[in-house]
Amino acid sequence: MQQITLQPHNDQEMRLIKQLAKTLNIKATVEKETSKQKKEREFLDSFDRRSEDVKAHLKGEKKLQSARDFLNEF
């Protein structure tokens, strides 16, 4: 038997997945996210947001602080 791992982004997606599994009579188990997994997910999510900021900056849509200005704050 094969397994599929789904990682919903919010409660609405979680409810939808549970309802689909119930409707299709598929056995579904929910595993709680550990604190390490949560930190890892949050880091990766923030990395995605930062990369979008860089893309917007390169397109001229957003102004980011220069590394020199950032370091001068210290």
Secondary structure as GFF3:
##gff-version 3
##sequence-region A 1 74
A	DSSP	alpha_helix	11	23	.	.	.	ID=ss1
A	DSSP	alpha_helix	35	58	.	.	.	ID=ss2
A	DSSP	alpha_helix	67	72	.	.	.	ID=ss3
###
